[in-house]
Amino acid sequence: MTTAAIYARISTKDKGQTNENQLRELRAFAERLGYTVYKEYCDQESGGSAERPEFQQLFTDAHQRHFDVVLFWSLDRFSREGVTETLNHLQKLNAAGVQFKSFTEQYLDSTGLFREAIIGFLAAIAKQERVRFSERIKAGQSRSSKKPGRPTLADDVVAELRRLRGEGMSFKKIQVATGVPVATMHKYLVA
């Protein structure tokens, strides 16, 4: 007998919203599939962060193998953290030996024949998102007049750092006296 966890999430407690509409459909979905429901995990907050109490508990219980599959209404109800983070969550389930199934998006189903294809497809999308993010960073840097990284220190500042260090002053005291971060001092003073 397959045991299922149900995950439902709404973004806000106001406007009279509840998880009940999702839960009713997901319970019926589990019943049609012949799954026994282990537990219902319900959050009432933004999906933009994984720091949701029931979401965290879902993963704790998944790693303890309390259930075989997670049912959720749709991927955006499961997580809205972006493709990469959402894929990471699905892969964590997979690593724990737990499958997933979306109620409204039938193609998001790791229980069937196309399990590897679904994971591969999501991984490809996540990779494209990382590439686009990197391209946006590079484009922003090319438009900026600032050079990336720490600014280089003027020769007189480096000479002062060397003088203070030569007098036996600690890096921390030099930082207080000059305002130059310890990591930057190491770049210039440690061979």
N, C-alpha and C positions, 0 to 999 in steps of 0.2 A: 504494500500500500504506500503510495507516495504521500508525503507530508509536505504541506505548503505553509509558507508565511505570507501574509498579506501586508503590503505596505501602501498606506494612503497618506496623502499630504494635501493640505490647503495652505494658501499663503497667509491668510489673515483670519483673526477671530471675529473681526467686525463684519458688517454687511450680512449677518445672519448665515454665513457659510459654515458648513460642517463637513466632516469626512463621510457622513452617512451615505450619500449618493454613491460615492466610489465603493464604499464597503459593501453595500447591498449588491451591486453588480459583481464585485470581485468574489463575494461569497457564492453567488450563483454560478459564476465561472468555475470556481474550484469544485463545486458540486458536479457540474456537467463533465468535468475532466476526471471525476472520481477521486479527487484529492481530499485528504483529511486536513483541516486547518489546525495548525499548531498554535498560532498566535496572530493577532492583528496588531501591527505597529502603525501608530497614527501620530503625525506631527502637524502642528498648526503654526508654521512659520515658513520663511523664505527657503527655497531650494537652492539658493545661491551659495550656500555653505554646507559642508558636511557636518557641521557642529549642531546637529539636531538630535535631541536625546533618544528618540525612538529609532532613528536612522542608525545611530551608533550601536544601540542595543541589538538591532537587526544583524549587524556584522559580528558582534560578539557571539550571538546565538548561532549564526551561520558557521563560524569557526568551531563551535562546539557540536556542529552537525545535529541541531535540534530539528531541522527540516531539510527537505531535498530540493525545493524550488521556491523562488520568491515570485509572487504575482503582484503586479502593479498596474495602475490604470493606464499610464502612458509614461514615456521616458522623461518628459518634463515634470511629471509629478514625482518621479524617483529622484531626479537631480537636475538642477539648472546651473551647474558649475562650469559648463562648457564641455565640449566633446572629449577632451583629453581626460579631465577629472572623472567624468561620467563613465568613460571606458575603463578607467582605473578601478572604479567601484565594481563594475561588472566583472572585471578580471579577478578582483579579490573574491567575489562570490565563486567564480569558476575555480580558483585556486583552493577554495575551501570545499570543493566538491558539490557546490550548490548551483543549480541552474536558475534561469529567470525566464519570465514570460510576461509580455505586455498584453493587457486586455484589448486596447484600442488599436494597437499596431501589431498585427499578426506576424509580420516579418521579424519582430524582435522576440525571438523564441529560441533559446538555447537547448530546448528539450528534444528537438527533432533532428532530422537528417542533415539540415543545413547549419548545424551548430557552429562548426569551424568557419563556414563561410560568413556567418553573421559576425563572429568575433573578428575575422579578418577584414571585413568591410568596415566595421567600426574603427579598427586599428588604422586602416588607410585614411579614413576621415580625420582621425586624431593627428596623424602624421601631417596631413595637408594643413591642418590648423596650426601646428607648430611651425611649418614652413612659412605660412602667411604671417604669423606673429613675428618671426625672425625678419622677414622682409620689411614689415612695418617699422621695426626697431631700426634697421639699417637705413631705411628711407628717412626716418626722423633724425638720425645721427648725421646723415649727409646734408640735411637742411640746416642743421644747427651749426653755429659758428664755434661752439665749444668742442674741444677734442675730448673723446671719451676717456675715462680713467682719471686718476689723480693728476692734478696739475704739477708740472715740474717746478722745482724750487730754484730760485735765483742763486747765483754763485755766492753772493754775500751771506745768504741765509744758510747755505750748506757750510760755509766757512764758520759761521757762528755755532752751528750744531757741533761741528768737529771740535771747536775750541772748548765748548761746554763739556762735551763728552771726555775730552782730553784732561779736563780738570777733575774728572772722576764723578761728575754729576750723573744721576740715574736717568734713564730714558723718561720716566714718569715726571721727574722734576724739570727736565728739559721741555717736555710737552707743556707743563704748566707755565714755564717762563716764556716759551716762544709761540705756543698755540699750534705747533706742528704735531700731527698725530704720530704715535709711536710706530705704527706700521710704515709710515712714510720715512721716518728716521732710519728704520732698519734698511730700507731701500738704499739709502745714501751712506750709512755708517757701518753696516755689517757686510764684510766681504764674503 
